[in-house]
Amino acid sequence: MQRLAGRRILITGLSRGIGFETAKLFLAEGAEVLGTARDAQRLAAARAELDPSGKRLSVVAGDLSDPQTPERLRQAVEQRWGALDVLLNNAGIQIDAGAHGFIDGKEEVLLRSIDVNLVAPYRLCLALLPLLRKGTEPRIANVSSGAGTFAAMRDRSIASYRLSKWALNGFTLLLSSELAGAVAVNAFDPGWVKTELGGPNAPGEVQESAAGALALLTLPFSETGKFWKDGAEIPF
């Protein structure tokens, strides 16, 4: 049985890492996928590898920090499906390398982190909300991090990344309350896995993250306003 049969899903950051592996699993589970990423060449290569026929995966290259990109994606979803069942806000950055807090960090690192990890998902959620409202048991899943939990706020490393993900968690909670009963909104911790962001020494594999994302999307629609990892609820 294909657990996502016919589900219409938009995945950001599809061209590599968690996004690529998640798209691979979702397609195997019967989903229809539209993917986006900044690097058009890499995105096209991912599409060719994941779905050579192009029947169930289409792609739109775009920089999510560009305020015009959400509208382009809305138009692509509208043209392809006319509605959307799932928005997986997976794209994100961690650019705190070398800094141990805000004092010896750089303002541009904080602003860029907030822009990509919080503002971009915010814009995309609002742009796609009318199409999500037309979907079947529509859901928004915001890919967060264990580094962005309240307990993790006492660790001063990767401070800009931590704060951006903590803010994303807050956005998830607020939006879930606003959309209660209409769209399920949850945060997702993919774990520390081997990607360009996670690095080669991460203990986990991207396949584990993809399995966790699938577990989240197959939860009862009533589950909203929570933080999930590997199919289990975890504290914000």
C-alpha positions in Angstrom: 0.0 0.0 0.0 1.3 3.4 -1.0 0.8 5.7 2.1 0.9 8.9 0.1 -1.0 7.9 -3.0 -2.2 10.9 -4.8 -1.0 13.4 -2.2 0.1 16.7 -3.8 3.3 17.8 -2.0 5.6 20.8 -2.4 9.1 20.3 -1.0 11.7 23.1 -0.7 15.4 22.3 -0.9 14.7 19.2 -3.0 18.0 19.1 -4.9 20.1 17.5 -2.2 20.3 16.0 1.3 17.2 15.6 3.3 15.0 17.2 0.6 16.2 14.8 -2.1 15.9 11.7 0.0 12.5 12.7 1.3 11.2 13.3 -2.3 12.6 9.9 -3.3 10.6 8.2 -0.5 7.5 10.2 -1.0 7.5 9.3 -4.7 7.9 5.7 -3.9 4.9 6.1 -1.6 2.7 7.4 -4.4 2.9 11.1 -4.0 2.9 13.8 -6.7 5.7 16.2 -5.9 6.7 19.7 -6.9 10.3 20.6 -5.8 12.2 23.8 -5.6 15.8 24.8 -4.9 18.2 27.6 -5.7 20.6 25.8 -8.0 18.7 25.2 -11.3 21.3 22.8 -12.7 21.4 20.7 -9.6 17.6 20.7 -9.3 17.2 19.5 -12.9 19.7 16.7 -12.2 17.7 15.7 -9.1 14.5 15.6 -11.1 16.1 13.4 -13.8 17.4 11.0 -11.2 14.2 10.8 -9.2 11.6 10.7 -12.0 13.1 10.4 -15.5 9.6 10.4 -17.0 8.7 13.7 -15.3 5.2 12.4 -14.7 5.0 12.8 -10.9 7.9 15.2 -10.2 8.2 18.7 -11.5 10.6 21.4 -10.4 10.8 25.2 -10.2 14.2 26.8 -9.5 14.1 29.8 -7.2 15.8 31.5 -4.2 13.3 31.5 -1.3 14.9 34.6 0.1 13.6 36.5 -2.9 10.2 37.9 -2.0 9.0 37.1 -5.6 9.7 33.3 -5.4 6.6 32.3 -3.3 4.3 33.8 -5.9 6.1 31.9 -8.7 5.6 28.7 -6.7 2.0 29.5 -6.0 1.4 29.9 -9.8 3.2 26.6 -10.5 1.1 24.7 -7.9 -2.1 26.4 -9.3 -1.2 25.4 -12.8 -0.3 21.8 -12.0 -2.9 20.8 -9.4 -5.2 23.7 -8.5 -4.7 22.7 -4.8 -2.1 21.6 -2.4 -2.1 18.9 0.2 1.3 19.3 1.9 3.9 22.0 2.1 7.2 20.8 3.5 9.4 23.7 4.3 12.7 21.9 4.2 15.2 24.4 2.8 17.5 26.0 5.4 21.0 27.2 6.1 23.5 27.0 9.0 26.3 29.6 8.4 27.6 30.2 12.0 30.9 28.5 11.3 33.7 29.9 13.6 31.3 31.9 15.8 30.6 30.9 19.4 27.8 33.3 20.1 26.4 36.7 19.1 29.2 38.8 20.6 31.9 37.5 18.3 29.5 36.7 15.4 28.4 38.9 12.6 25.1 40.7 12.1 24.8 39.6 8.5 24.9 35.9 9.6 22.0 36.5 12.0 20.0 38.4 9.4 20.6 35.8 6.6 19.7 33.0 9.0 16.5 34.6 10.0 15.7 35.4 6.4 16.1 31.9 5.0 15.0 29.8 8.0 12.1 31.9 9.2 11.0 34.7 6.8 11.1 32.4 3.7 8.8 29.7 5.2 6.5 32.5 6.5 6.1 34.0 3.1 5.6 30.6 1.4 3.0 29.5 3.9 1.0 32.6 3.3 1.3 32.5 -0.5 0.2 28.9 -0.6 -2.5 29.0 2.1 -5.4 29.5 -0.4 -4.3 26.4 -2.3 -3.8 24.4 0.9 -7.3 25.3 2.0 -8.5 23.6 -1.2 -6.4 20.5 -0.4 -7.3 17.2 1.2 -6.4 17.2 5.0 -3.8 19.9 4.2 -0.7 20.1 6.2 2.3 22.3 6.7 5.5 20.8 8.0 8.3 23.2 9.0 11.7 21.5 9.2 13.3 22.7 12.4 16.1 21.3 14.5 16.9 20.0 18.0 19.3 22.9 18.1 16.2 25.2 18.2 14.5 23.8 21.3 14.0 25.8 24.4 16.5 23.6 26.3 19.1 24.1 23.6 19.0 27.9 24.0 21.6 27.7 26.8 24.2 26.4 24.3 25.8 29.5 22.7 27.3 27.7 19.7 25.7 28.2 16.2 23.7 31.0 17.9 22.1 32.5 14.8 21.0 29.1 13.5 19.6 28.2 16.9 17.6 31.4 17.2 16.2 31.1 13.7 14.9 27.6 14.3 13.5 28.6 17.7 11.7 31.4 16.0 10.5 28.9 13.3 9.1 26.8 16.2 7.2 29.8 17.5 5.8 30.6 14.1 4.7 27.0 13.8 2.8 27.2 17.1 1.2 30.6 16.3 0.1 29.5 12.8 -1.2 26.2 14.0 -3.5 28.1 16.4 -4.6 30.4 13.6 -5.4 27.5 11.2 -6.8 25.0 13.7 -9.3 22.7 12.0 -8.4 23.9 8.6 -4.7 23.2 8.1 -2.5 21.0 10.3 0.8 22.8 11.1 3.7 21.0 12.8 7.5 21.3 13.3 9.8 18.5 12.3 13.2 17.6 13.6 15.1 15.5 11.0 17.9 14.8 13.4 21.6 15.4 12.9 22.4 13.6 9.7 25.1 13.4 7.1 24.4 16.3 4.7 26.3 19.3 3.5 24.7 21.2 6.4 25.1 18.4 9.0 28.6 17.5 8.0 30.3 14.1 7.5 30.6 13.4 11.2 26.8 13.4 11.9 25.6 10.2 13.4 22.5 9.8 11.3 21.6 9.1 7.7 19.3 11.1 5.4 17.1 8.0 5.0 16.2 8.2 8.7 15.1 11.9 8.2 13.0 10.9 5.2 11.3 8.1 7.2 10.6 10.6 10.0 9.0 13.0 7.5 6.8 10.2 6.2 5.8 9.3 9.7 4.8 12.9 10.3 2.7 13.2 7.2 0.8 10.0 8.0 -0.2 11.0 11.5 -3.9 11.8 12.1 -4.9 15.1 10.6 -6.0 16.3 14.1 -2.3 16.3 15.2 -1.2 20.0 15.0 0.9 22.5 16.8 3.5 20.0 17.9 7.1 19.1 17.4 7.9 15.7 15.9 11.0 13.4 15.4 10.9 9.9 14.1 7.1 9.8 14.5 7.1 10.7 18.2 6.3 14.1 19.8 9.2 15.9 21.4 9.3 19.1 23.5 9.6 22.5 21.8 
